[in-house]
Amino acid sequence: MNLEFFLLLAAALFCIGIYGLVTSRNAVKVLMSVELLLNAVNINLVAFSNFIDGQNINGQVFTVFVITIAAAEAAVGLAIILSIYRNRDTVDMEQFNLLKW
Amino acid sequence: MNLAEGVQLVSLIILSVMLLGSALGVVLFENIVYSAFTLCAVFISIAGLYILLNADFVSAAQILIYVGAVNVLILFAIMLVNKTEAFTPLPRRWIRKVSTAFVSLALFTLLATMVLQTNWAVDLTLPAPASSVETIGIHFFTDYLLPFELASILLLMALVGAVVLARKESFVGEETAIVGEDPPPVLELPERPKQPIA
């Protein structure tokens, strides 16, 4: 129950999120991996606020902002995926290659 | 170790195992619906960790927003793009997975080394505030007032943007029906063909 344990936990979650982000073939799974990344950052912030900043909990305020932004980004990201699905009839990330040279 | 510390330690171990197991489930399951439900388990275990870290308001907000809104949104999106297609298997895809796993492990080693070697200025003598909701509220209206207002504008932008992006396409200048001929075909969405009522 010390600070390093929570930081290691957050680092592990972040690395799992990066693996999911790069490896996923389904576009919705990519967005879920981004949620994992944001939650890892949130754990870091709350852990620091508890162990270092116990009185004025600035880390928790920051965490509420990150939760808000993550929810907004998930909504817009899924709207984009829905729009792509209507045009391309697939959610395979390998097929979204218009920007490839 | 007294009872409180014992309960804390056992809860911490259970929540950490649940968190890491569910996170691995999210990225490793082939079925996207299994991934979405394991993501729910990730969010709940993180909310439990927040309670262990004296962050009661953030824990409640996590469950309300992440489990209640974001996860449900993801499940609806999966339902709407639920084309049961088997992705064409790419040859030598294992190279990408192995190299990404290697990079992730290397990044984790780097972060773990940094975490374990830094001399953190931990100060456990400060008591947690009596009501974290009150302290967060005071912060929102004094120190962090501008980010608070900007966050509300950003939510408005996200709402308008999501509605504009996801609405049904309607084209101007479609031909109107002429009496006696077949009616023009109704616009169909790939998610669900339009069913005539009755």
Interface residues (C-beta under 8 A of the other chain):
Chain A: M1 N2 L3 E4 F5 F6 L7 L8 L9 A11 A12 L13 F14 C15 I16 G17 I18 Y19 G20 V22 T23 S24 R25 N26 V28 K29 L31 M32 S33 E35 L36 N39 N42 I43 V46 A47 S49 N50 F51 I52 D53 G54 Q55 N56 I57 N58 Q60 V61 T63 V64 F65 I67 T68 I69 A70 A71 A72 E73 A74 A75 V76 L78 A79 I80 I81 L82 S83 Y85 R86 D89 T90 V91 D92 E94
Chain B: E5 Q8 L9 L12 S16 L19 L20 A23 L24 V26 V27 I32 S35 A36 L39 V42 F43 I46 L49 Y50 L52 L53 N54 A55 F57 V58 A61 Q62 I65 Y66 A69 V70 L73 I74 A77 I78 L80 V81 K83 E85 F87 T88 L90 R96 K97 T100 A101 V103 S104 L105 L107 F108 L111 A112 V115 L116 W120 A121 V122 D123 L124 L126 P127 A128 P129 S132 T135 I136 H139 F140 D143 Y144 P147 A151 L154 L155 M157 A158 L159 G161 A162 V163 L165 A166 E169 L189 P190 E191
